[in-house]
Amino acid sequence: MGNPEPEQEIVEHKVRRAVGLNALRKIGEIVAEERQADDDNARALRWFARYGWMILVGGALLLAYLMGVI
């Protein structure tokens, strides 16, 4: 009869490896989601930097017009 310990060690090693790979996959998904959120925020900030001043000036002109300044 063979010694069951080497077989059990092999199974345990495969289980640990599978669990480790699954954990790495989940971590990769979380990092990808955070990176996408950061990219979206950066895109919004670039848009405000590019066009926000025009909206601010337009709003100020409209306010001045409604107040009768211009």
C-alpha positions as CSV (number, residue, x, y, z in Angstrom):
1,M,0.0,0.0,0.0
2,G,1.3,3.4,-0.9
3,N,1.9,6.3,1.4
4,P,-1.1,8.7,1.1
5,E,0.9,11.7,2.3
6,P,2.6,12.5,-1.0
7,E,-0.8,12.4,-2.8
8,Q,-2.4,14.6,-0.2
9,E,0.5,17.1,-0.5
10,I,0.1,17.2,-4.2
11,V,-3.6,17.9,-3.8
12,E,-3.0,20.5,-1.2
13,H,-0.4,22.2,-3.4
14,K,-2.8,22.2,-6.4
15,V,-5.6,23.7,-4.2
16,R,-3.3,26.4,-2.8
17,R,-2.2,27.3,-6.3
18,A,-5.8,27.4,-7.6
19,V,-6.8,29.6,-4.7
20,G,-3.8,31.9,-5.2
21,L,-4.5,32.2,-9.0
22,N,-8.2,33.0,-8.2
23,A,-7.1,35.7,-5.7
24,L,-4.7,37.3,-8.2
25,R,-7.5,37.3,-10.8
26,K,-9.9,39.1,-8.4
27,I,-7.2,41.6,-7.5
28,G,-6.5,42.2,-11.1
29,E,-10.2,42.9,-11.7
30,I,-10.3,45.3,-8.8
31,V,-7.3,47.2,-10.0
32,A,-8.7,47.4,-13.5
33,E,-12.0,48.9,-12.1
34,E,-10.1,51.5,-10.1
35,R,-7.9,52.3,-13.1
36,Q,-11.0,52.8,-15.2
37,A,-12.6,55.1,-12.5
38,D,-9.4,57.1,-12.4
39,D,-9.4,57.4,-16.2
40,D,-13.0,58.6,-16.1
41,N,-12.2,61.2,-13.5
42,A,-9.2,62.5,-15.4
43,R,-11.3,62.8,-18.5
44,A,-13.9,64.8,-16.7
45,L,-11.2,67.1,-15.2
46,R,-9.7,67.6,-18.6
47,W,-13.1,68.5,-20.0
48,F,-13.6,71.1,-17.2
49,A,-10.2,72.5,-17.7
50,R,-10.8,72.8,-21.5
51,Y,-14.3,74.1,-21.5
52,G,-15.2,75.1,-18.0
53,W,-13.8,78.6,-18.3
54,M,-16.1,79.3,-21.3
55,I,-19.1,78.2,-19.3
56,L,-18.0,80.4,-16.4
57,V,-17.5,83.4,-18.7
58,G,-20.8,82.8,-20.4
59,G,-22.6,82.6,-17.0
60,A,-20.9,85.8,-15.8
61,L,-22.0,87.6,-19.0
62,L,-25.6,86.3,-18.7
63,L,-25.7,87.4,-15.1
64,A,-24.3,90.8,-16.0
65,Y,-26.9,91.1,-18.8
66,L,-29.8,90.1,-16.5
67,M,-28.6,92.6,-13.9
68,G,-28.5,95.4,-16.5
69,V,-24.8,96.0,-16.3
70,I,-24.3,95.3,-20.1
